[in-house]
Amino acid sequence: MRSKSIRFHFSRAFSLFSLVTLAACANSGEKTFLPVVAKVGAEVKAISSEDAKTVCQANYCEDNQVYVAHFGRRHHDDPPPAPPPANPGVSPTTPPYVAPPQPSEQLDYSRSILNVSSAWAITEGSPDVIVAVIDSGVDYFHPDLKGNIATNAPAAPGFSGDTYGYDFYHNRPNAWDDNGHGTHCSGIIAAAKNGIGVRGIAPNVKVLPVKFLGPDGSGDTADAVRAIDYAVARGAKILSNSWGGGGYSQLLDDAIQRAINKGVIFVAAAGNNSSDNDVMPNYPANYPGVLSVGSSDAMDLRSSFSNYGNASVEVFAPGTSIVSTYPGGGYKSLSGTSMATPQVSGALALALSANPGLTRDQATQALCDSAVGRLTDVSKCGRMDVGALVRRVSGR
């Protein structure tokens, strides 16, 4: 008999009365409309701020989401939907996907704050480094991601046809993203330097799509455990986890410890309750050995929604209003510790690229030692500095 699992669910509204809050995107009170480029089908055209407002009023630019977790019964036993088309794209009837103008760094304050250009002078990442994004899947045909998908990773025992990772929610090969959250996180890590849209922290590393959250964001512990074991078997050295919720689970803790004992770095979002994780643990961020990440903003302050903890949250990284990839070849700005987490995963991928001999403990210690002295009142180490991290591990 299958043991009862924690079920995760994405919702659009924050509630203080929810059982737990999933680490993800917090509501933003006010939208800022920047000059944008709209992609509709094959047509690319400039649109004004007023046009952007019209797009949003038509319900395309949704409010940034908050994800909450509830306990409940598995509900995805119906036949899975048809697999994605061979090359899904944006049709003329699809609402415009809002893309940042080039260079995309103009819209991303985080690259400057994190001193990423200093790291890129040493390495932009190695394709030998695989980061598993354990989430809602990935749009592996997105122009900024399709060249950086770990399609040639070692085959995992017991799986076949998993060219683009595995979907544990539907129990089938290829982790197609039917929600958007996983694609957004993946772009923060490894969107390619191709002159099209955004650029990830580590634009030359590989992302392994691993799906256990469904189209509405629900998933459970049993699938999370299988996802973790699969990612390790496929050769991922970093597991990026922008999800959470529920109480302590021995099954999940055991899976994480199996990964850690094999030298894998498990990175997790601290959560969006604006609460102290030292007092009220948030899992999986609070499991032993997990590298927990809080969110900072453009002012280099703690994001108002971000959890914190001197003993339980290692570092902070920008997670407010982060522009990244979105399914269908698009882009979107989202906020949350979900966005801060892949910043750290990408930085660690650069560190392993610069020094392939780094152990898990050496990499995480270097991350802490190289952090700047900000936000040290709400974390162990402070705010991450990618340039300082890569210089430290490379000896340059």
FIROFI-229759 format. One line per 8 residues: for each residue x negated, y, z negated of N, C-alpha, C. Coordinates in steps of 0.1 Angstrom, whole numbers, plus 5000, padded with zeros to 4 digits. Last residue first. Layout:
N
X,Y,Z,X,Y,Z,X,Y,Z  ...
This chain:
396
4583,5328,5092,4580,5340,5100,4585,5353,5094  4591,5304,5081,4578,5309,5078,4574,5321,5086  4616,5294,5085,4607,5293,5096,4593,5297,5093  4629,5300,5062,4627,5286,5065,4618,5284,5076  4628,5329,5062,4623,5321,5051,4620,5307,5055  4641,5336,5086,4627,5339,5084,4621,5331,5073  4667,5327,5080,4659,5320,5090,4644,5324,5089  4673,5344,5058,4674,5329,5056,4665,5323,5067
4672,5369,5069,4663,5366,5058,4662,5350,5056  4693,5367,5087,4680,5370,5092,4669,5366,5081  4715,5363,5070,4711,5353,5080,4697,5355,5084  4724,5367,5039,4716,5374,5049,4710,5364,5058  4753,5366,5018,4744,5359,5027,4736,5369,5036  4755,5380,4986,4760,5380,5000,4749,5375,5009  4750,5359,4957,4752,5372,4964,4757,5370,4978  4748,5336,4941,4736,5341,4948,4738,5354,4954
4771,5330,4926,4758,5326,4921,4747,5334,4928  4795,5358,4923,4790,5346,4929,4776,5342,4923  4801,5382,4912,4813,5373,4915,4808,5360,4922  4779,5397,4909,4788,5396,4898,4799,5387,4900  4767,5398,4934,4762,5389,4924,4770,5388,4911  4774,5415,4954,4784,5406,4950,4778,5395,4940  4740,5418,4965,4753,5423,4964,4763,5412,4960  4712,5412,4971,4717,5415,4958,4730,5422,4957
4712,5387,4997,4710,5401,4992,4717,5403,4979  4697,5355,4999,4709,5363,4998,4705,5377,4993  4676,5338,4998,4675,5348,5008,4687,5358,5007  4683,5318,4979,4671,5327,4976,4671,5339,4986  4705,5306,4992,4707,5313,4979,4695,5323,4977  4692,5294,5014,4704,5303,5016,4706,5311,5004  4674,5278,5001,4669,5289,5009,4680,5299,5012  4691,5259,4990,4683,5267,4981,4678,5280,4989
4701,5247,5013,4710,5254,5005,4703,5263,4995  4677,5236,5024,4684,5246,5031,4694,5254,5023  4668,5218,5004,4660,5229,5008,4668,5240,5015  4690,5200,5003,4687,5208,4991,4678,5220,4995  4688,5189,5029,4700,5196,5024,4697,5205,5013  4655,5196,5043,4665,5187,5036,4677,5196,5033  4641,5205,5074,4647,5209,5061,4656,5198,5056  4630,5199,5098,4626,5190,5087,4632,5194,5074
4637,5218,5117,4644,5206,5117,4641,5197,5105  4639,5250,5115,4631,5240,5108,4638,5227,5107  4657,5262,5132,4644,5268,5130,4634,5259,5124  4679,5246,5128,4674,5247,5142,4659,5252,5141  4685,5250,5102,4681,5236,5106,4675,5236,5120  4693,5277,5105,4682,5273,5096,4676,5259,5100  4715,5276,5121,4703,5283,5126,4691,5279,5118  4732,5262,5103,4728,5256,5116,4716,5263,5122
4735,5282,5084,4728,5270,5081,4724,5262,5093  4751,5299,5099,4738,5304,5094,4729,5292,5091  4774,5284,5103,4766,5288,5115,4752,5292,5111  4783,5282,5077,4780,5270,5084,4771,5273,5096  4788,5310,5072,4777,5303,5065,4773,5290,5072  4809,5314,5090,4797,5322,5091,4785,5316,5084  4828,5295,5082,4820,5292,5094,4808,5302,5096  4837,5310,5058,4831,5297,5057,4823,5294,5070
4850,5333,5066,4837,5335,5059,4830,5321,5060  4874,5324,5075,4866,5330,5084,4851,5332,5079  4886,5314,5051,4884,5305,5063,4875,5310,5073  4889,5336,5036,4877,5328,5033,4875,5317,5044  4902,5359,5061,4903,5349,5051,4890,5343,5047  4917,5371,5091,4910,5373,5079,4912,5362,5069  4913,5375,5127,4919,5369,5115,4911,5372,5103  4919,5383,5160,4913,5388,5147,4920,5382,5136
4913,5363,5189,4922,5369,5179,4914,5373,5167  4914,5352,5223,4907,5358,5212,4916,5364,5202  4917,5325,5247,4919,5338,5241,4911,5341,5230  4919,5301,5260,4909,5310,5265,4910,5324,5259  4937,5286,5246,4941,5291,5258,4931,5301,5264  4930,5294,5211,4934,5285,5222,4939,5292,5234  4904,5317,5205,4917,5313,5202,4922,5304,5213  4874,5331,5189,4881,5324,5200,4894,5319,5195
4875,5362,5169,4869,5349,5174,4878,5343,5184  4869,5387,5147,4874,5384,5160,4867,5371,5165  4879,5393,5114,4869,5386,5122,4875,5382,5136  4890,5405,5090,4892,5410,5104,4880,5406,5113  4869,5393,5066,4880,5402,5069,4879,5407,5083  4846,5379,5060,4858,5371,5064,4870,5380,5066  4811,5378,5055,4823,5386,5060,4834,5376,5065  4803,5360,5025,4800,5363,5039,4813,5370,5044
4788,5349,4994,4799,5356,5001,4794,5359,5016  4779,5318,4977,4777,5330,4985,4789,5336,4990  4790,5299,4957,4776,5302,4960,4773,5315,4966  4811,5297,4930,4810,5302,4944,4796,5306,4947  4808,5289,4904,4814,5279,4913,4814,5284,4928  4798,5307,4886,4792,5294,4885,4797,5285,4897  4811,5331,4893,4797,5331,4890,4790,5317,4891  4836,5334,4916,4831,5326,4905,4816,5326,4904
4866,5339,4937,4852,5342,4933,4848,5333,4921  4888,5345,4965,4884,5339,4952,4870,5341,4949  4900,5373,4982,4890,5362,4981,4889,5358,4966  4915,5395,4988,4922,5382,4986,4913,5371,4982  4898,5417,4991,4908,5417,4980,4914,5404,4977  4864,5408,4996,4877,5410,5002,4888,5408,4991  4838,5425,4980,4847,5413,4980,4860,5417,4986  4820,5446,5004,4827,5444,4991,4835,5431,4991
4811,5457,5027,4803,5448,5020,4807,5446,5005  4830,5469,5042,4823,5478,5033,4813,5470,5024  4841,5448,5056,4833,5457,5063,4825,5467,5054  4841,5422,5030,4847,5430,5041,4837,5439,5047  4838,5386,5021,4835,5401,5020,4841,5408,5031  4848,5356,5006,4849,5365,5017,4846,5380,5013  4829,5327,4995,4838,5338,4993,4838,5347,5005  4822,5293,4996,4820,5305,5002,4832,5315,5000
4804,5266,4982,4816,5273,4982,4813,5287,4987  4791,5236,4989,4787,5250,4990,4799,5258,4992  4793,5209,4966,4799,5216,4977,4794,5231,4977  4783,5196,4944,4775,5196,4956,4781,5204,4967  4815,5187,4931,4801,5188,4929,4793,5188,4942  4843,5208,4942,4837,5195,4940,4822,5196,4938  4854,5233,4948,4849,5231,4934,4843,5217,4932  4864,5232,4974,4853,5241,4971,4846,5238,4957
4886,5217,4982,4874,5210,4978,4862,5218,4974  4900,5231,4952,4893,5220,4958,4896,5220,4973  4894,5254,4927,4900,5253,4940,4893,5242,4948  4899,5258,4892,4892,5252,4903,4901,5252,4915  4900,5285,4873,4910,5277,4880,4904,5271,4892  4875,5294,4864,4886,5292,4854,4897,5283,4860  4859,5296,4885,4853,5290,4873,4864,5287,4863  4874,5309,4904,4873,5295,4905,4866,5288,4893
4896,5334,4899,4883,5330,4894,4882,5315,4895  4914,5348,4927,4913,5343,4914,4899,5337,4911  4926,5354,4951,4920,5365,4944,4918,5360,4929  4933,5332,4966,4942,5336,4955,4937,5348,4948  4920,5319,4987,4925,5333,4989,4935,5337,4978  4888,5301,4987,4903,5302,4985,4907,5317,4985  4863,5292,4995,4866,5294,4981,4881,5295,4978  4857,5267,5019,4862,5280,5016,4866,5281,5001
4826,5248,5021,4841,5249,5020,4845,5263,5015  4803,5225,5034,4806,5240,5032,4821,5241,5031  4780,5202,5029,4794,5203,5029,4798,5218,5025  4753,5188,5046,4758,5200,5038,4773,5201,5040  4740,5155,5041,4749,5164,5049,4752,5176,5040  4725,5135,5030,4718,5147,5034,4727,5157,5041  4740,5114,5020,4733,5112,5033,4726,5124,5038  4752,5125,4998,4741,5115,4996,4734,5111,5008
4772,5140,5011,4761,5147,5004,4749,5137,5002  4789,5119,5019,4783,5128,5029,4771,5134,5023  4797,5108,4994,4791,5100,5004,4783,5108,5014  4809,5131,4983,4796,5126,4977,4789,5117,4987  4832,5132,4999,4823,5143,4999,4809,5138,4994  4844,5108,4991,4841,5110,5005,4830,5121,5006  4849,5113,4964,4840,5102,4968,4835,5104,4982  4867,5134,4965,4854,5136,4959,4845,5125,4963
4889,5120,4977,4882,5131,4984,4868,5134,4978  4895,5102,4956,4892,5097,4970,4884,5108,4978  4900,5118,4934,4889,5110,4934,4885,5105,4948  4910,5151,4935,4913,5138,4941,4900,5130,4941  4925,5178,4917,4913,5169,4919,4918,5156,4925  4952,5195,4934,4943,5192,4923,4932,5183,4927  4956,5218,4962,4959,5206,4954,4949,5205,4943  4933,5231,4986,4946,5231,4979,4948,5218,4972
4919,5238,5019,4919,5234,5005,4933,5234,4999  4897,5249,5045,4910,5244,5040,4908,5241,5026  4874,5249,5063,4882,5261,5060,4896,5257,5055  4845,5234,5064,4858,5231,5059,4866,5244,5054  4820,5219,5081,4826,5232,5078,4841,5230,5076  4792,5201,5076,4806,5200,5077,4812,5213,5072  4761,5194,5091,4769,5204,5084,4784,5201,5086  4753,5173,5106,4745,5176,5095,4752,5187,5086
4769,5146,5124,4769,5160,5119,4761,5162,5107  4770,5120,5133,4757,5127,5133,4758,5141,5129  4793,5105,5132,4789,5111,5145,4777,5119,5144  4794,5099,5105,4791,5088,5114,4787,5093,5128  4804,5124,5096,4790,5119,5092,4785,5108,5101  4829,5124,5107,4820,5134,5111,4805,5130,5107  4841,5101,5094,4839,5101,5109,4828,5111,5113  4843,5110,5068,4835,5098,5071,4831,5098,5086
4861,5132,5072,4847,5134,5067,4838,5122,5070  4884,5119,5082,4877,5129,5090,4863,5131,5085  4891,5103,5060,4887,5096,5073,4879,5106,5082  4898,5123,5042,4887,5114,5039,4882,5107,5052  4919,5135,5056,4907,5143,5053,4895,5134,5050  4938,5114,5055,4932,5118,5068,4920,5127,5066  4943,5114,5027,4938,5102,5034,4932,5106,5047  4952,5141,5022,4939,5136,5017,4934,5124,5024
4968,5156,5051,4968,5150,5037,4954,5144,5034  4985,5184,5066,4976,5173,5066,4975,5167,5052  4998,5211,5085,4999,5201,5074,4990,5190,5077  4999,5230,5105,4989,5231,5095,4989,5221,5084  5016,5226,5125,5020,5235,5115,5011,5236,5103  5000,5207,5140,5004,5220,5146,5009,5230,5136  4978,5193,5114,4987,5193,5125,4991,5207,5130  4945,5184,5105,4957,5193,5102,4965,5194,5115
4924,5170,5113,4933,5163,5103,4945,5171,5099  4899,5167,5137,4912,5172,5134,4919,5163,5123  4869,5178,5147,4875,5168,5139,4888,5173,5133  4845,5186,5171,4859,5188,5167,4864,5176,5159  4814,5197,5166,4821,5184,5167,4835,5187,5162  4793,5219,5183,4805,5218,5174,4811,5204,5177  4759,5227,5185,4770,5219,5190,4781,5219,5179  4741,5258,5192,4743,5246,5185,4756,5239,5190
4738,5283,5203,4733,5272,5211,4735,5258,5203  4748,5304,5187,4754,5302,5200,4749,5290,5208  4755,5309,5157,4745,5300,5163,4750,5295,5177  4775,5328,5155,4763,5329,5147,4752,5321,5153  4789,5333,5188,4789,5328,5175,4776,5331,5168  4804,5360,5205,4792,5351,5204,4792,5346,5190  4832,5365,5228,4825,5367,5215,4813,5358,5215  4831,5366,5261,4840,5371,5250,4831,5374,5238
4811,5365,5282,4826,5365,5285,4834,5371,5273  4784,5362,5279,4789,5375,5285,4804,5375,5287  4775,5340,5266,4778,5339,5281,4783,5351,5287  4767,5324,5242,4762,5337,5247,4763,5337,5262  4795,5307,5228,4783,5308,5236,4779,5322,5239  4804,5301,5194,4808,5306,5207,4795,5310,5215  4798,5289,5169,4791,5285,5181,4796,5290,5194  4812,5300,5146,4799,5292,5145,4792,5292,5158
4834,5313,5156,4825,5320,5146,4812,5313,5145  4846,5292,5170,4839,5303,5177,4830,5311,5168  4856,5276,5150,4846,5271,5158,4838,5282,5166  4877,5292,5139,4865,5289,5131,4853,5284,5139  4894,5291,5161,4889,5304,5156,4876,5302,5148  4900,5264,5163,4893,5271,5174,4887,5284,5170  4914,5260,5139,4901,5254,5141,4893,5260,5152  4937,5276,5143,4928,5279,5132,4914,5273,5135
4954,5267,5164,4946,5278,5166,4935,5281,5155  4971,5244,5169,4975,5254,5159,4967,5267,5161  4963,5223,5184,4976,5228,5186,4981,5238,5176  4933,5213,5197,4939,5222,5187,4952,5227,5191  4923,5179,5200,4929,5191,5206,4936,5200,5196  4902,5158,5196,4908,5167,5186,4912,5180,5192  4901,5126,5207,4900,5140,5212,4909,5149,5203  4921,5096,5200,4908,5103,5204,4911,5118,5208
4944,5095,5172,4940,5093,5186,4928,5100,5189  4961,5102,5150,4954,5089,5151,4951,5086,5166  4971,5126,5144,4979,5117,5153,4973,5104,5156  4952,5133,5126,4966,5136,5123,4975,5127,5132  4928,5127,5136,4933,5118,5126,4947,5121,5122  4912,5129,5165,4925,5135,5159,4930,5125,5149  4878,5135,5172,4889,5126,5169,4900,5133,5162  4856,5145,5200,4860,5143,5186,4872,5134,5184
4858,5142,5228,4859,5155,5222,4863,5153,5207  4856,5115,5233,4847,5124,5240,4846,5137,5233  4864,5089,5222,4864,5101,5215,4854,5111,5220  4866,5063,5232,4872,5074,5240,4872,5087,5233  4867,5047,5200,4864,5047,5215,4872,5058,5221  4855,5035,5169,4862,5045,5177,4858,5044,5191  4839,5018,5155,4853,5016,5154,4861,5026,5162  4812,5040,5148,4817,5027,5148,4833,5026,5147
4808,5068,5170,4811,5063,5156,4817,5049,5157  4781,5076,5190,4794,5070,5189,4796,5065,5175  4763,5107,5188,4763,5092,5186,4777,5087,5184  4774,5132,5211,4770,5128,5198,4770,5113,5197  4782,5144,5234,4772,5133,5235,4767,5129,5222  4799,5165,5228,4805,5153,5235,4795,5142,5236  4801,5189,5210,4793,5177,5208,4799,5165,5215  4804,5218,5229,4811,5207,5222,4802,5195,5222
4795,5240,5243,4789,5237,5230,4797,5227,5222  4809,5246,5266,4795,5242,5267,4788,5238,5254  4833,5255,5256,4833,5242,5263,4818,5237,5265  4835,5280,5244,4832,5268,5235,4828,5256,5243  4842,5300,5260,4832,5303,5250,4827,5291,5243  4864,5289,5274,4851,5293,5281,4839,5296,5272  4879,5260,5261,4877,5275,5260,4864,5279,5266  4882,5234,5259,4880,5239,5273,4879,5254,5273
4886,5227,5233,4873,5224,5239,4872,5227,5253  4900,5240,5209,4902,5242,5223,4889,5239,5230  4900,5218,5181,4893,5228,5189,4899,5228,5203  4915,5211,5149,4911,5207,5162,4904,5219,5169  4921,5220,5124,4932,5217,5132,4928,5213,5146  4893,5205,5107,4903,5215,5107,4915,5211,5116  4860,5205,5105,4871,5197,5101,4883,5205,5098  4836,5208,5126,4846,5216,5121,4858,5208,5118
4802,5198,5123,4816,5193,5124,4826,5204,5118  4775,5207,5141,4783,5212,5130,4797,5206,5132  4744,5195,5150,4758,5193,5151,4765,5198,5139  4715,5202,5167,4722,5204,5154,4737,5204,5157  4705,5201,5193,4704,5189,5184,4711,5190,5171  4707,5226,5204,4718,5216,5207,4717,5203,5199  4698,5252,5181,4694,5240,5189,4706,5231,5191  4697,5288,5178,4702,5275,5176,4697,5264,5185
4683,5309,5184,4698,5311,5186,4704,5297,5184  4655,5321,5166,4663,5310,5172,4677,5314,5173  4642,5347,5163,4635,5334,5160,4642,5322,5167  4660,5366,5169,4647,5368,5174,4638,5355,5172  4682,5358,5154,4682,5354,5168,4668,5357,5175  4676,5370,5129,4675,5355,5131,4674,5351,5145  4680,5397,5136,4667,5392,5131,4665,5377,5132  4707,5396,5142,4697,5399,5153,4683,5395,5149
4720,5394,5117,4719,5382,5126,4708,5384,5137  4726,5407,5094,4712,5408,5099,4710,5397,5109  4751,5410,5084,4744,5397,5081,4730,5397,5087  4760,5434,5094,4758,5432,5079,4750,5420,5076  4760,5428,5122,4751,5438,5116,4749,5436,5101  4780,5409,5123,4767,5406,5128,4756,5416,5123  4803,5421,5113,4796,5411,5105,4782,5408,5110  4816,5437,5130,4808,5444,5120,4799,5433,5113
4825,5434,5161,4822,5425,5150,4812,5431,5141  4828,5450,5182,4840,5448,5174,4838,5439,5162  4804,5450,5194,4809,5462,5190,4821,5461,5181  4799,5424,5202,4794,5428,5189,4799,5441,5185  4807,5422,5228,4817,5418,5218,4812,5423,5204  4799,5448,5251,4795,5437,5243,4804,5434,5231  4832,5438,5264,4818,5436,5262,4810,5448,5259  4863,5439,5245,4854,5443,5256,4840,5439,5253
4881,5410,5234,4873,5421,5231,4865,5426,5243  4914,5401,5245,4900,5398,5244,4892,5411,5242  4944,5387,5240,4937,5400,5238,4922,5396,5236  4965,5373,5262,4955,5370,5252,4946,5382,5251  4999,5379,5269,4985,5383,5271,4976,5378,5259  5021,5350,5270,5017,5364,5266,5003,5367,5267  5025,5333,5301,5020,5332,5288,5017,5347,5283  5032,5334,5327,5043,5336,5318,5038,5336,5303
5008,5328,5341,5014,5341,5342,5025,5344,5332  4989,5308,5317,4998,5309,5329,5003,5323,5329  4958,5299,5308,4968,5309,5305,4976,5310,5318  4950,5264,5306,4947,5278,5307,4959,5287,5304  4936,5231,5304,4946,5241,5301,4942,5255,5302  4927,5208,5322,4921,5221,5321,4931,5231,5317  4942,5185,5318,4928,5184,5320,4921,5197,5319  4966,5191,5291,4962,5190,5305,4947,5190,5306
4967,5171,5260,4966,5184,5268,4962,5182,5282  4991,5144,5257,4977,5150,5255,4977,5163,5264  5023,5148,5242,5015,5144,5253,5001,5151,5252  5025,5142,5206,5029,5149,5218,5020,5144,5230  5030,5109,5190,5023,5122,5192,5027,5129,5205  5061,5098,5175,5051,5096,5186,5044,5109,5188  5061,5104,5139,5067,5104,5153,5057,5102,5163  5048,5108,5116,5048,5094,5121,5055,5093,5134
5043,5130,5100,5039,5130,5114,5038,5116,5120  5047,5135,5074,5059,5137,5083,5055,5135,5098  5042,5125,5041,5037,5126,5054,5049,5127,5064  5057,5144,5015,5056,5131,5022,5050,5134,5036  5038,5165,4993,5050,5161,5000,5047,5148,5007  5027,5196,4979,5027,5181,4978,5039,5176,4985  5013,5222,4998,5024,5217,4990,5022,5201,4989  4994,5251,5003,4994,5237,5003,5006,5232,4994
4994,5278,5027,4996,5273,5013,4998,5258,5014  4977,5304,5043,4981,5290,5043,4982,5284,5029  4986,5333,5059,4981,5327,5047,4986,5313,5047  4976,5350,5089,4984,5340,5082,4977,5337,5068  4982,5382,5103,4972,5372,5099,4979,5363,5088  5010,5385,5124,5003,5389,5112,4993,5378,5108  5005,5381,5159,5012,5378,5147,5004,5383,5135  5009,5393,5187,4999,5396,5177,5006,5394,5164
5035,5386,5199,5023,5379,5202,5012,5381,5191  5058,5401,5194,5055,5389,5185,5043,5381,5190  5061,5424,5206,5067,5413,5212,5064,5399,5205  5045,5440,5192,5059,5441,5188,5067,5430,5195  5021,5434,5205,5023,5429,5191,5038,5430,5187  5025,5447,5229,5022,5432,5229,5025,5427,5215  5027,5473,5220,5039,5466,5227,5037,5451,5226  5001,5478,5211,5012,5478,5202,5025,5471,5207
4989,5477,5236,4985,5466,5226,4996,5466,5215  4998,5499,5247,5002,5486,5253,4999,5475,5243  4986,5518,5231,5000,5517,5231,5005,5504,5237  4959,5514,5238,4963,5510,5224,4979,5509,5223  4960,5500,5272,4958,5510,5262,4962,5505,5248  4941,5476,5290,4954,5481,5285,4951,5491,5274  4926,5464,5320,4925,5471,5308,4938,5476,5303  4929,5430,5331,4931,5444,5333,4929,5451,5319
4927,5402,5351,4921,5408,5339,4923,5423,5341  4944,5373,5362,4942,5387,5363,4936,5393,5350  4950,5347,5360,4936,5350,5366,4934,5365,5366  4969,5350,5331,4965,5342,5343,4951,5345,5347  4958,5378,5317,4971,5371,5320,4969,5363,5333  4940,5394,5293,4939,5383,5303,4953,5377,5305  4932,5427,5285,4942,5416,5285,4940,5407,5296  4910,5444,5264,4912,5438,5277,4922,5427,5276
4914,5473,5244,4913,5459,5246,4913,5456,5261  4909,5497,5218,4909,5494,5233,4906,5480,5235  4926,5486,5188,4914,5491,5195,4916,5489,5210  4947,5491,5163,4947,5487,5177,4936,5494,5184  4951,5478,5131,4944,5488,5139,4943,5483,5153  4977,5472,5108,4970,5468,5120,4963,5480,5126  4978,5466,5074,4979,5476,5084,4971,5471,5096  4976,5445,5056,4987,5454,5054,4989,5463,5066
4971,5411,5064,4966,5424,5064,4977,5434,5064  4972,5380,5046,4979,5391,5053,4972,5404,5053  4944,5358,5050,4952,5366,5042,4959,5377,5050  4937,5326,5060,4938,5339,5064,4948,5347,5056  4924,5304,5036,4925,5307,5050,4928,5322,5051  4927,5279,5014,4917,5289,5018,4919,5292,5033  4961,5277,5002,4950,5271,5010,4940,5282,5014  4972,5278,4970,4970,5285,4982,4958,5280,4990
4997,5259,4953,4983,5263,4955,4982,5270,4968  5024,5262,4948,5016,5253,4940,5002,5257,4940  5037,5295,4950,5033,5283,4956,5025,5275,4946  5042,5319,4938,5049,5308,4932,5046,5294,4939  5031,5338,4953,5025,5336,4940,5031,5323,4933  5029,5335,4987,5038,5333,4976,5030,5330,4963  5026,5348,5019,5020,5345,5007,5030,5345,4996  5037,5333,5050,5039,5343,5039,5032,5339,5026
5035,5313,5068,5032,5327,5073,5033,5337,5062  5017,5283,5061,5029,5291,5061,5025,5305,5065  5006,5249,5065,5003,5263,5068,5017,5271,5067  4999,5224,5041,5009,5230,5050,5005,5245,5052  4988,5191,5031,4985,5205,5033,4995,5211,5043  4993,5168,5005,4997,5172,5019,4994,5187,5020  4976,5142,4989,4980,5156,4989,4983,5160,5004  4990,5109,4988,4980,5119,4992,4985,5133,4990
4993,5077,4974,4999,5090,4976,4988,5100,4979  4979,5048,4991,4981,5057,4979,4987,5070,4983  4995,5022,5008,4987,5034,5009,4990,5043,4997  4992,4988,5000,5000,5000,5000,4991,5012,5000
